[in-house]
């Protein structure tokens, strides 16, 4: 019997989603559906560009009208960049990605200040959710240095890659003195 693929059928890929990631993705989907036609500023924190791109591709397969704006290294004004790239006059959602590339040592203040003063422009221009996909360090930067913008951020979604956890677990196994049954080596000597 051949399995029928629907828009909600999990698609095998490079990433097996954890329960937490799936819950966050479901919450993001709900927000996109509920907020359709309504402005909101949102942040999705994801340190892995590959995982981020995988999640966005999954959402785009399920929902029409999601616009993705890639921020180049030399960008200064994220709003103007997005406004120039978005072709659909009424997108369902706008995803801003790669903003970390524009936040360089000499450009940080300009980009952050530009975002901070542009929050009303986003509201005026778009009647849809705006989702900034950011790594932790840029999320922290916006929280502390773009407080006006951050005060409008409603849901925040976190997509944590499990790779560091698995690597840490593997390192721990290789460098610890535990027996195969999980007990410390010192306990094993007392059992004999």
Phi and psi restraints in degrees (value plus and minus 20) as a CYANA .aco file:
   2 UNK   PHI    -107.8   -67.8
   2 UNK   PSI     112.3   152.3
   3 UNK   PHI     -97.0   -57.0
   3 UNK   PSI     115.3   155.3
   4 UNK   PHI    -111.3   -71.3
   4 UNK   PSI     107.9   147.9
   5 UNK   PHI    -105.9   -65.9
   5 UNK   PSI     107.4   147.4
   6 UNK   PHI    -131.5   -91.5
   6 UNK   PSI     154.2   194.2
   7 UNK   PHI     -83.2   -43.2
   7 UNK   PSI     -45.5    -5.5
   8 UNK   PHI    -116.3   -76.3
   8 UNK   PSI     -24.5    15.5
   9 UNK   PHI     -88.0   -48.0
   9 UNK   PSI     107.7   147.7
  10 UNK   PHI     -77.9   -37.9
  10 UNK   PSI     115.9   155.9
  11 UNK   PHI    -123.5   -83.5
  11 UNK   PSI     102.6   142.6
  12 UNK   PHI     -81.5   -41.5
  12 UNK   PSI     119.7   159.7
  13 UNK   PHI    -179.7  -139.7
  13 UNK   PSI    -183.1  -143.1
  14 UNK   PHI     -90.7   -50.7
  14 UNK   PSI     -37.8     2.2
  15 UNK   PHI    -138.6   -98.6
  15 UNK   PSI     104.9   144.9
  16 UNK   PHI    -113.2   -73.2
  16 UNK   PSI      97.3   137.3
  17 UNK   PHI     -95.6   -55.6
  17 UNK   PSI     119.6   159.6
  18 UNK   PHI     -97.1   -57.1
  18 UNK   PSI     148.3   188.3
  19 UNK   PHI     -80.4   -40.4
  19 UNK   PSI     -62.2   -22.2
  20 UNK   PHI     -83.2   -43.2
  20 UNK   PSI     -65.9   -25.9
  21 UNK   PHI     -81.9   -41.9
  21 UNK   PSI     -60.3   -20.3
  22 UNK   PHI     -85.3   -45.3
  22 UNK   PSI     -59.4   -19.4
  23 UNK   PHI     -85.0   -45.0
  23 UNK   PSI     -61.3   -21.3
  24 UNK   PHI     -86.1   -46.1
  24 UNK   PSI     -61.0   -21.0
  25 UNK   PHI     -84.2   -44.2
  25 UNK   PSI     -61.2   -21.2
  26 UNK   PHI     -82.8   -42.8
  26 UNK   PSI     -60.4   -20.4
  27 UNK   PHI     -85.1   -45.1
  27 UNK   PSI     -59.5   -19.5
  28 UNK   PHI     -84.2   -44.2
  28 UNK   PSI     -64.2   -24.2
  29 UNK   PHI     -78.4   -38.4
  29 UNK   PSI     -66.3   -26.3
  30 UNK   PHI     -80.4   -40.4
  30 UNK   PSI     -63.6   -23.6
  31 UNK   PHI     -81.1   -41.1
  31 UNK   PSI     -62.6   -22.6
  32 UNK   PHI     -83.9   -43.9
  32 UNK   PSI     -58.9   -18.9
  33 UNK   PHI     -91.6   -51.6
  33 UNK   PSI     -66.1   -26.1
  34 UNK   PHI     -86.8   -46.8
  34 UNK   PSI     -57.3   -17.3
  35 UNK   PHI    -108.4   -68.4
  35 UNK   PSI     -15.6    24.4
  36 UNK   PHI     -75.7   -35.7
  36 UNK   PSI     107.0   147.0
  37 UNK   PHI      63.1   103.1
  37 UNK   PSI     -16.1    23.9
  38 UNK   PHI    -147.2  -107.2
  38 UNK   PSI     114.8   154.8
  39 UNK   PHI     -90.9   -50.9
  39 UNK   PSI     118.4   158.4
  40 UNK   PHI    -176.6  -136.6
  40 UNK   PSI     127.9   167.9
  41 UNK   PHI    -123.9   -83.9
  41 UNK   PSI     110.4   150.4
  42 UNK   PHI    -156.8  -116.8
  42 UNK   PSI     134.8   174.8
  43 UNK   PHI    -146.2  -106.2
  43 UNK   PSI     111.7   151.7
  44 UNK   PHI    -135.3   -95.3
  44 UNK   PSI      92.4   132.4
  45 UNK   PHI    -109.9   -69.9
  45 UNK   PSI     104.8   144.8
  46 UNK   PHI    -173.1  -133.1
  46 UNK   PSI      98.5   138.5
  47 UNK   PHI    -102.8   -62.8
  47 UNK   PSI     -33.1     6.9
  48 UNK   PHI    -125.4   -85.4
  48 UNK   PSI      91.2   131.2
  49 UNK   PHI     -79.0   -39.0
  49 UNK   PSI     -53.8   -13.8
  50 UNK   PHI     -87.9   -47.9
  50 UNK   PSI     -63.2   -23.2
  51 UNK   PHI     -84.9   -44.9
  51 UNK   PSI     -64.0   -24.0
  52 UNK   PHI     -76.2   -36.2
  52 UNK   PSI     -69.3   -29.3
  53 UNK   PHI     -83.3   -43.3
  53 UNK   PSI     -57.2   -17.2
  54 UNK   PHI     -82.6   -42.6
  54 UNK   PSI     -66.5   -26.5
  55 UNK   PHI     -85.3   -45.3
  55 UNK   PSI     -62.2   -22.2
  56 UNK   PHI     -84.1   -44.1
  56 UNK   PSI     -62.5   -22.5
  57 UNK   PHI     -81.1   -41.1
  57 UNK   PSI     -58.8   -18.8
  58 UNK   PHI     -83.9   -43.9
  58 UNK   PSI     -64.3   -24.3
  59 UNK   PHI     -84.9   -44.9
  59 UNK   PSI     -62.2   -22.2
  60 UNK   PHI     -85.2   -45.2
  60 UNK   PSI     -50.9   -10.9
  61 UNK   PHI     -87.7   -47.7
  61 UNK   PSI     -50.2   -10.2
  62 UNK   PHI    -110.1   -70.1
  62 UNK   PSI     -46.2    -6.2
  63 UNK   PHI    -152.2  -112.2
  63 UNK   PSI     111.1   151.1
  64 UNK   PHI    -102.2   -62.2
  64 UNK   PSI     135.6   175.6
  65 UNK   PHI      64.5   104.5
  65 UNK   PSI      -7.6    32.4
  66 UNK   PHI    -109.1   -69.1
  66 UNK   PSI      97.4   137.4
  67 UNK   PHI    -117.0   -77.0
  67 UNK   PSI     117.2   157.2
  68 UNK   PHI    -135.9   -95.9
  68 UNK   PSI     106.2   146.2
  69 UNK   PHI    -132.3   -92.3
  69 UNK   PSI      98.2   138.2
  70 UNK   PHI    -112.1   -72.1
  70 UNK   PSI     107.7   147.7
  71 UNK   PHI    -111.1   -71.1
  71 UNK   PSI     101.4   141.4
  72 UNK   PHI    -100.2   -60.2
  72 UNK   PSI     147.4   187.4
  73 UNK   PHI     -77.0   -37.0
  73 UNK   PSI     -58.3   -18.3
  74 UNK   PHI    -110.9   -70.9
  74 UNK   PSI     -10.0    30.0
  75 UNK   PHI     -88.8   -48.8
  75 UNK   PSI     122.2   162.2
  76 UNK   PHI    -137.2   -97.2
  76 UNK   PSI     -59.9   -19.9
  77 UNK   PHI    -136.4   -96.4
  77 UNK   PSI      83.2   123.2
  78 UNK   PHI     -86.6   -46.6
  78 UNK   PSI     -58.8   -18.8
  79 UNK   PHI     -82.3   -42.3
  79 UNK   PSI     -70.1   -30.1
  80 UNK   PHI     -80.4   -40.4
  80 UNK   PSI     -59.7   -19.7
  81 UNK   PHI     -80.6   -40.6
  81 UNK   PSI     -69.2   -29.2
  82 UNK   PHI     -83.3   -43.3
  82 UNK   PSI     -64.4   -24.4
  83 UNK   PHI     -80.9   -40.9
  83 UNK   PSI     -55.7   -15.7
  84 UNK   PHI     -95.9   -55.9
  84 UNK   PSI     -46.6    -6.6
  85 UNK   PHI    -111.4   -71.4
  85 UNK   PSI     -45.4    -5.4
  86 UNK   PHI     -98.4   -58.4
  86 UNK   PSI      96.5   136.5
  87 UNK   PHI    -106.7   -66.7
  87 UNK   PSI     -55.9   -15.9
  88 UNK   PHI     -93.3   -53.3
  88 UNK   PSI     107.7   147.7
  89 UNK   PHI     -94.6   -54.6
  89 UNK   PSI     -39.5     0.5
  90 UNK   PHI    -156.7  -116.7
  90 UNK   PSI      51.0    91.0
  91 UNK   PHI     -87.3   -47.3
  91 UNK   PSI     135.4   175.4
  92 UNK   PHI     -94.4   -54.4
  92 UNK   PSI     -54.7   -14.7
  93 UNK   PHI    -180.8  -140.8
  93 UNK   PSI     137.0   177.0
  94 UNK   PHI    -144.2  -104.2
  94 UNK   PSI     104.1   144.1
  95 UNK   PHI    -126.7   -86.7
  95 UNK   PSI     104.8   144.8
  96 UNK   PHI    -123.6   -83.6
  96 UNK   PSI     100.6   140.6
  97 UNK   PHI    -146.7  -106.7
  97 UNK   PSI     142.7   182.7
  98 UNK   PHI      47.1    87.1
  98 UNK   PSI       1.3    41.3
  99 UNK   PHI     -81.4   -41.4
  99 UNK   PSI     -47.9    -7.9
 100 UNK   PHI     -80.9   -40.9
 100 UNK   PSI     -44.6    -4.6
 101 UNK   PHI     -87.8   -47.8
 101 UNK   PSI     -51.1   -11.1
 102 UNK   PHI    -104.2   -64.2
 102 UNK   PSI     -35.8     4.2
 103 UNK   PHI    -112.8   -72.8
 103 UNK   PSI      66.4   106.4
 104 UNK   PHI    -128.8   -88.8
 104 UNK   PSI     153.0   193.0
 105 UNK   PHI     -73.4   -33.4
 105 UNK   PSI     -64.0   -24.0
 106 UNK   PHI    -107.9   -67.9
 106 UNK   PSI     -26.6    13.4
 107 UNK   PHI    -137.5   -97.5
 107 UNK   PSI     -26.7    13.3
 108 UNK   PHI     -75.9   -35.9
 108 UNK   PSI     -73.2   -33.2
 109 UNK   PHI     -79.3   -39.3
 109 UNK   PSI     -62.7   -22.7
 110 UNK   PHI     -83.8   -43.8
 110 UNK   PSI     -65.2   -25.2
 111 UNK   PHI     -86.3   -46.3
 111 UNK   PSI     -67.8   -27.8
 112 UNK   PHI     -85.8   -45.8
 112 UNK   PSI     -64.7   -24.7
 113 UNK   PHI     -84.0   -44.0
 113 UNK   PSI     -58.6   -18.6
 114 UNK   PHI     -81.2   -41.2
 114 UNK   PSI     -61.9   -21.9
 115 UNK   PHI     -85.9   -45.9
 115 UNK   PSI     -61.4   -21.4
 116 UNK   PHI     -80.9   -40.9
 116 UNK   PSI     -61.2   -21.2
 117 UNK   PHI    -106.4   -66.4
 117 UNK   PSI     -26.9    13.1
 118 UNK   PHI    -116.4   -76.4
 118 UNK   PSI     -17.2    22.8
 119 UNK   PHI     -77.9   -37.9
 119 UNK   PSI     -59.2   -19.2
 120 UNK   PHI     -87.7   -47.7
 120 UNK   PSI     -52.3   -12.3
 121 UNK   PHI     -83.2   -43.2
 121 UNK   PSI     -61.5   -21.5
 122 UNK   PHI     -80.3   -40.3
 122 UNK   PSI     -65.2   -25.2
 123 UNK   PHI     -82.0   -42.0
 123 UNK   PSI     -62.8   -22.8
 124 UNK   PHI     -89.8   -49.8
 124 UNK   PSI     -58.8   -18.8
 125 UNK   PHI    -102.8   -62.8
 125 UNK   PSI     -49.1    -9.1
 126 UNK   PHI    -149.2  -109.2
 126 UNK   PSI     107.8   147.8
 127 UNK   PHI    -125.4   -85.4
 127 UNK   PSI      41.0    81.0
 128 UNK   PHI    -181.5  -141.5
 128 UNK   PSI     146.1   186.1
 129 UNK   PHI     -88.0   -48.0
 129 UNK   PSI     115.7   155.7
 130 UNK   PHI    -127.5   -87.5
 130 UNK   PSI     103.0   143.0
 131 UNK   PHI    -138.5   -98.5
 131 UNK   PSI      96.7   136.7
 132 UNK   PHI    -110.1   -70.1
 132 UNK   PSI      96.7   136.7
 133 UNK   PHI    -111.7   -71.7
 133 UNK   PSI      93.4   133.4
 134 UNK   PHI    -153.6  -113.6
 134 UNK   PSI     127.5   167.5
 135 UNK   PHI     -95.3   -55.3
 135 UNK   PSI     144.1   184.1
 136 UNK   PHI     -69.2   -29.2
 136 UNK   PSI     -67.5   -27.5
 137 UNK   PHI     -82.5   -42.5
 137 UNK   PSI     -55.8   -15.8
 138 UNK   PHI     -97.7   -57.7
 138 UNK   PSI     -54.7   -14.7
 139 UNK   PHI     -79.6   -39.6
 139 UNK   PSI     -66.9   -26.9
 140 UNK   PHI     -82.0   -42.0
 140 UNK   PSI     -60.1   -20.1
 141 UNK   PHI     -81.9   -41.9
 141 UNK   PSI     -65.4   -25.4
 142 UNK   PHI     -86.2   -46.2
 142 UNK   PSI     -59.3   -19.3
 143 UNK   PHI     -80.1   -40.1
 143 UNK   PSI     -57.7   -17.7
 144 UNK   PHI    -115.5   -75.5
 144 UNK   PSI     -49.5    -9.5
 145 UNK   PHI    -133.8   -93.8
 145 UNK   PSI     -26.0    14.0
 146 UNK   PHI    -148.7  -108.7
 146 UNK   PSI      38.4    78.4
 147 UNK   PHI     -84.1   -44.1
 147 UNK   PSI     -54.1   -14.1
 148 UNK   PHI     -83.7   -43.7
 148 UNK   PSI     -67.2   -27.2
 149 UNK   PHI     -82.3   -42.3
 149 UNK   PSI     -66.9   -26.9
 150 UNK   PHI     -81.7   -41.7
 150 UNK   PSI     -51.1   -11.1
 151 UNK   PHI     -84.4   -44.4
 151 UNK   PSI     -37.2     2.8
 152 UNK   PHI    -116.5   -76.5
 152 UNK   PSI     -28.4    11.6
 153 UNK   PHI     -89.0   -49.0
 153 UNK   PSI     102.8   142.8
 154 UNK   PHI    -114.9   -74.9
 154 UNK   PSI    -123.8   -83.8
 155 UNK   PHI     -88.5   -48.5
 155 UNK   PSI     127.8   167.8
 156 UNK   PHI    -143.2  -103.2
 156 UNK   PSI     110.1   150.1
 157 UNK   PHI    -134.2   -94.2
 157 UNK   PSI     121.6   161.6
 158 UNK   PHI    -144.0  -104.0
 158 UNK   PSI     102.3   142.3
 159 UNK   PHI    -135.4   -95.4
 159 UNK   PSI      80.5   120.5
 160 UNK   PHI    -115.5   -75.5
 160 UNK   PSI     107.2   147.2
 161 UNK   PHI     -93.8   -53.8
 161 UNK   PSI     117.3   157.3
 162 UNK   PHI    -104.4   -64.4
 162 UNK   PSI     -26.3    13.7
 163 UNK   PHI     -77.8   -37.8
 163 UNK   PSI     -65.5   -25.5
 164 UNK   PHI     -81.8   -41.8
 164 UNK   PSI     -56.5   -16.5
 165 UNK   PHI     -84.3   -44.3
 165 UNK   PSI     -64.9   -24.9
 166 UNK   PHI     -85.3   -45.3
 166 UNK   PSI     -60.2   -20.2
 167 UNK   PHI     -84.6   -44.6
 167 UNK   PSI     -61.3   -21.3
 168 UNK   PHI     -84.9   -44.9
 168 UNK   PSI     -61.0   -21.0
 169 UNK   PHI     -83.5   -43.5
 169 UNK   PSI     -63.0   -23.0
 170 UNK   PHI     -83.0   -43.0
 170 UNK   PSI     -64.0   -24.0
 171 UNK   PHI     -81.2   -41.2
 171 UNK   PSI     -63.5   -23.5
 172 UNK   PHI     -81.6   -41.6
 172 UNK   PSI     -63.5   -23.5
 173 UNK   PHI     -81.7   -41.7
 173 UNK   PSI     -60.9   -20.9
 174 UNK   PHI     -92.9   -52.9
 174 UNK   PSI     -47.5    -7.5
 175 UNK   PHI    -129.9   -89.9
 175 UNK   PSI     -14.2    25.8
 176 UNK   PHI    -123.8   -83.8
 176 UNK   PSI     143.8   183.8
 177 UNK   PHI    -125.3   -85.3
 177 UNK   PSI      38.6    78.6
 178 UNK   PHI    -127.9   -87.9
 178 UNK   PSI     125.5   165.5
 179 UNK   PHI    -100.7   -60.7
 179 UNK   PSI     147.9   187.9
 180 UNK   PHI     -77.3   -37.3
 180 UNK   PSI     -46.5    -6.5
 181 UNK   PHI    -103.0   -63.0
 181 UNK   PSI     -20.0    20.0
 182 UNK   PHI      74.7   114.7
 182 UNK   PSI     -24.6    15.4
 183 UNK   PHI    -109.4   -69.4
 183 UNK   PSI     130.3   170.3
 184 UNK   PHI     -80.2   -40.2
 184 UNK   PSI     127.0   167.0
 185 UNK   PHI     -75.5   -35.5
 185 UNK   PSI     -58.0   -18.0
 186 UNK   PHI     -84.9   -44.9
 186 UNK   PSI     -54.2   -14.2
 187 UNK   PHI     -88.1   -48.1
 187 UNK   PSI     -53.7   -13.7
 188 UNK   PHI     -84.4   -44.4
 188 UNK   PSI     -56.7   -16.7
 189 UNK   PHI     -87.4   -47.4
 189 UNK   PSI     -46.7    -6.7
 190 UNK   PHI     -99.8   -59.8
 190 UNK   PSI     -36.4     3.6
 191 UNK   PHI    -102.4   -62.4
 191 UNK   PSI     -37.7     2.3
